[in-house]
Amino acid sequence: MALGDKPKAAQYPGMSDSAYHVQAEWDAEAGVWLSSSNIPGLVIEAATLPEFVELVSALAPELLAENLGVQGRVPLELRAHGLIELAVA
């Protein structure tokens, strides 16, 4: 893969089984997105989903390198689950 190329999902068969993952769960009571992950030390709380993704993008590479010695490009599966209430006219 050339520098700057984006990895394709097909390059990571069985992604859920072998990839690092981060799950964003909406906590309606607290009004924040909370993380669960298989990346040691990664704990995220964010008010918005874009902020959550930004924090994952900034912190996950550091923690993978420091805590697990991971280098290079690795797949990261990001899942979000929440329930929002819509006002329908």
Residue frames as qw, qx, qy, qz and C-alpha x, y, z in Angstrom:
[[0.000, 0.891, 0.455, 0.000, 0.00, 0.00, 0.00],
 [0.413, 0.449, -0.015, 0.792, 1.40, 3.37, -1.00],
 [0.200, -0.273, -0.437, 0.833, 1.71, 6.19, 1.48],
 [0.278, 0.171, -0.001, -0.945, -1.56, 8.08, 1.61],
 [0.465, -0.131, -0.739, -0.470, -3.66, 5.17, 0.29],
 [0.598, -0.299, 0.348, -0.658, -6.62, 4.35, 2.48],
 [0.135, -0.109, 0.984, -0.039, -6.93, 0.73, 3.63],
 [0.596, -0.072, -0.436, -0.670, -9.85, -1.18, 2.14],
 [0.730, -0.291, 0.397, -0.474, -12.07, -3.37, 4.32],
 [0.950, 0.238, -0.165, -0.114, -11.35, -6.33, 2.01],
 [0.424, 0.566, -0.612, 0.354, -7.72, -6.21, 3.16],
 [0.170, -0.302, 0.719, -0.602, -8.89, -7.15, 6.66],
 [0.613, -0.206, -0.662, -0.378, -11.01, -10.30, 6.42],
 [0.629, -0.459, -0.605, 0.168, -12.85, -11.08, 9.65],
 [0.141, 0.572, -0.189, 0.786, -12.29, -7.51, 10.79],
 [0.608, -0.625, 0.003, -0.490, -14.49, -7.88, 13.88],
 [0.950, -0.270, -0.119, 0.106, -12.43, -10.83, 15.09],
 [0.796, 0.016, -0.056, 0.603, -8.92, -9.49, 14.52],
 [0.225, 0.638, 0.031, 0.736, -9.04, -5.69, 14.41],
 [0.155, -0.175, -0.511, 0.827, -8.79, -3.26, 17.21],
 [0.137, -0.629, -0.620, -0.449, -12.18, -1.80, 17.95],
 [0.000, -0.067, -0.397, 0.915, -13.80, 1.11, 19.71],
 [0.134, -0.594, -0.766, -0.206, -17.48, 1.19, 20.61],
 [0.073, -0.155, 0.161, -0.972, -19.25, 4.51, 21.23],
 [0.222, -0.529, -0.819, 0.019, -22.32, 4.19, 23.46],
 [0.129, -0.545, -0.090, -0.824, -24.65, 7.13, 24.03],
 [0.276, -0.338, -0.728, 0.529, -25.35, 7.83, 27.71],
 [0.087, -0.688, -0.448, -0.565, -28.57, 9.84, 27.58],
 [0.526, -0.769, -0.327, 0.157, -28.53, 10.62, 31.28],
 [0.529, -0.507, 0.109, 0.672, -25.02, 12.14, 31.13],
 [0.429, 0.872, 0.082, -0.221, -25.50, 13.50, 27.59],
 [0.028, -0.734, 0.623, 0.267, -22.18, 12.07, 26.33],
 [0.882, 0.307, -0.348, -0.090, -20.70, 9.34, 24.16],
 [0.562, -0.620, 0.543, -0.071, -18.67, 6.83, 26.21],
 [0.531, 0.515, -0.648, -0.183, -16.11, 4.37, 24.90],
 [0.842, -0.288, 0.455, -0.025, -15.40, 0.71, 25.34],
 [0.533, 0.717, -0.432, -0.120, -12.43, -0.73, 23.49],
 [0.969, -0.133, 0.004, 0.208, -9.85, -3.48, 23.26],
 [0.475, 0.603, -0.247, 0.591, -7.10, -0.84, 23.18],
 [0.611, -0.445, -0.465, 0.462, -5.52, -0.73, 26.64],
 [0.300, -0.337, -0.180, 0.874, -5.86, 2.69, 28.27],
 [0.051, -0.238, -0.428, -0.871, -8.32, 4.14, 25.76],
 [0.059, -0.604, -0.711, 0.355, -11.12, 5.84, 27.68],
 [0.065, 0.176, 0.289, 0.939, -13.11, 8.52, 25.87],
 [0.063, 0.680, 0.645, -0.342, -16.05, 10.70, 26.83],
 [0.139, -0.002, 0.322, 0.937, -17.32, 13.23, 24.29],
 [0.345, 0.419, 0.384, -0.748, -20.37, 15.44, 23.87],
 [0.666, 0.546, -0.100, -0.498, -20.69, 14.77, 20.13],
 [0.941, 0.124, 0.292, 0.120, -19.94, 11.86, 17.84],
 [0.584, 0.734, -0.143, 0.315, -17.55, 13.93, 15.65],
 [0.205, -0.799, 0.472, -0.310, -15.63, 14.91, 18.80],
 [0.865, -0.268, 0.415, -0.092, -15.54, 11.24, 19.83],
 [0.876, 0.414, 0.114, 0.218, -14.08, 10.22, 16.45],
 [0.268, 0.852, -0.290, 0.343, -11.52, 13.04, 16.65],
 [0.486, -0.669, 0.507, -0.245, -10.38, 11.85, 20.08],
 [0.941, -0.002, 0.336, 0.038, -10.15, 8.22, 18.91],
 [0.715, 0.643, -0.027, 0.272, -8.06, 9.32, 15.92],
 [0.064, 0.838, -0.391, 0.374, -5.70, 11.27, 18.16],
 [0.528, -0.575, 0.539, -0.315, -5.38, 8.91, 21.12],
 [0.977, 0.046, 0.178, -0.109, -5.63, 5.37, 19.68],
 [0.738, 0.553, -0.288, 0.258, -2.37, 5.51, 17.65],
 [0.035, -0.696, 0.540, -0.473, -0.44, 6.77, 20.69],
 [0.711, -0.352, 0.471, -0.384, -1.84, 4.08, 22.96],
 [0.968, 0.246, 0.004, -0.037, -1.33, 1.30, 20.41],
 [0.553, 0.629, -0.409, 0.362, 2.31, 2.31, 20.03],
 [0.142, -0.616, 0.552, -0.544, 3.04, 2.91, 23.71],
 [0.693, -0.278, 0.487, -0.454, 1.09, 0.05, 25.28],
 [0.924, 0.155, 0.335, -0.098, 1.29, -2.65, 22.62],
 [0.396, -0.447, 0.582, 0.552, 4.29, -1.72, 20.46],
 [0.600, 0.573, 0.550, 0.097, 2.10, -1.56, 17.35],
 [0.121, -0.519, 0.309, 0.788, 3.53, 0.26, 14.34],
 [0.042, 0.044, 0.746, 0.663, 2.35, 1.00, 10.81],
 [0.507, -0.099, -0.218, -0.828, -1.20, 0.95, 9.52],
 [0.027, 0.120, 0.964, -0.235, -3.75, -1.10, 11.45],
 [0.299, -0.474, -0.594, -0.577, -7.50, -1.52, 11.02],
 [0.057, 0.093, 0.613, -0.782, -9.69, 0.07, 13.65],
 [0.193, -0.497, -0.758, -0.376, -13.36, -0.82, 13.70],
 [0.089, 0.014, 0.344, -0.935, -15.46, 2.04, 15.08],
 [0.225, -0.488, -0.803, -0.258, -19.05, 1.33, 16.09],
 [0.151, -0.109, 0.291, -0.939, -21.60, 3.75, 17.52],
 [0.296, -0.447, -0.829, -0.159, -24.85, 2.86, 19.21],
 [0.021, 0.156, 0.428, -0.890, -27.36, 5.22, 20.67],
 [0.045, 0.643, 0.753, 0.136, -30.97, 6.20, 20.74],
 [0.047, -0.061, -0.048, 0.996, -32.10, 9.71, 19.97],
 [0.217, 0.626, 0.687, -0.298, -35.55, 11.17, 20.24],
 [0.170, 0.167, 0.441, 0.865, -36.81, 13.01, 17.18],
 [0.277, 0.509, 0.408, -0.705, -39.48, 15.68, 17.11],
 [0.193, 0.222, 0.766, 0.572, -41.59, 14.92, 14.05],
 [0.264, 0.224, 0.111, -0.932, -44.04, 17.59, 12.88]]
